[in-house]
Amino acid sequence: MVSIRAGLLAVVLTSSGAVAAPRMALVALGDCKDPDLLRYARQFEERLSERVGPQLLPEEQFQARVGPPPTHALDEARRQVSTAENLFYNDRVADSLALLDQTLAELERLPPGPERAKIFGDAQLIRGMTLSAQRRRDASDDAFRAVLRVDPRHVMSPDAFSPTFRQRFEKLRTELARARKARLSVQSQPTGATVYVDGFALGHTPATLDLVPGTYQTIPPSRAPCLQQPRDGRETPLGNALKLALLLEVDQLVVLRLDRPAAGPSWLSAAVLNAQTAQRTREGGIQLGSGRSGGDDLGELARFVVTGEAGERVVPVNPSTGQASVLALPPPAAVSQPQLISTRTWRTPTGIALTATGAVALGLGVLFQVKANDSASKFNQAYAGGAAPLPSQVGTVDGYRSDAHTQQTLAYVGYAVGAVALGTGLWLWITDGKATGTTVVAGPGSLSLAGRF
């Protein structure tokens, strides 16, 4: 039995004819991997398109205006895999494994496709070798399985892998071919959407996939574009949405958000932003999860967005009266005064404390160094010019020498502790507190899914 925690997203592609230029665009705001947000965004876009028709910016024009995903991220991932391979062959196995884990984590945030799939496969195979070099046989086999379960016909290159690794790889291929499979059926409207699993294209909808039970990860795209909201709960500034509207060359941008408060019902809210005046034209929401909610609710919300007429299911928000915004967007003045979100963490107070500790330790080191020099000078004076101390002074002179050794050791400890604490403290302090950026996610014409099978 197959269990998928993320909902399936049906991707509806539309085509634009030779009509008037689109004047409105829709963008979802929140967690761009939230299947519920993506589903409501698709359904609301259908309702909105029924009312405004070609005035709503279609997906292909959105992608053309925002621009395709940059290729430098994939190029950088490819270089990291090559560097990790060189580190492995230079006996820097731990460094190679750390770089591969970092690269695989970064790949999860990139769009699926052939290039990402190839980099994923190369990274996992090299990772399998590094884990084997650390005598972690089970983890090494899991890395090889990660490739074979989505690309069962993959062949190890004899130029890059030893016969021992190739024999293990073939043995795992045979085991996976005989292993129990979980059947997954994927459908979409319209049909023909590409199904990606771990970045690999495994077919087009409607599709039935037989997969080895395990955890699979992909990036679920949205038919409607999405503004990624930081996970720490801080709101995305209104200025970012307005900048997106100007970039898309539309008069109005409709921002859709799904709110799930800790107590009470969930709400789906929409705000209309005027790109020319930097004002919220109107804003309203509908309550979800009640017996009256359904397709008509989205239709009424779409009518409210287009005409301003609020039906019985739509709760309007009037920012001019001081009523709280369901979207929690800042006032329009924020557009002319860009906001930086401070993300200072424990690193700042820790860095300050370590910097102060390091300065004190260095000061103590200097103090003990001065005392050590003074004790050594007194010891040397006792034997200056070939003279020798009197028998009654021998104990005192030996004490000078012992004090000099002790104080010199304490000076060295102060220098070492001070340098480490000061350097670490400054690094933690300086590197903390960078502002969180806003990511624009535009889903390609395909269907991806995430879940545990």
Secondary structure, DSSP 8 states (H G I E B T S, - for coil): ----SS-----------SSS---EEEEEEE-TT-HHHHHHHHHHHHHHHHHHGGGB--HHHHHHHH----SHHHHHHHHHHHHHHHHHHTT-HHHHHHHHHHHHHHHTTS--SHHHHHHHHHHHHHHHHHHHHTT-HHHHHHHHHHHHTT-TT----TTTS-HHHHHHHHHHHHHHHHS--EEEEE--SSS--EEEETTEEEEESSEEEEE-SSEE------SS-EEE--TTS----HHHHHHHHHHHT-SEEEEEEEE--SSS-EEEEEEEEETTTTEEEEEEEEEESSTT-SHHHHHHHHHHHHH----TTEEEE-GGGT---TT----GGGGTS--------THHHHHHHHHHHHHHHHHHHHHHHHHHHHHHHHHHHHTGGG----GGGHHHHHHHHHHHHHHHHHHHHHHHHHHHHHHHHHHHHHHS-------EE---SEEE--EE-
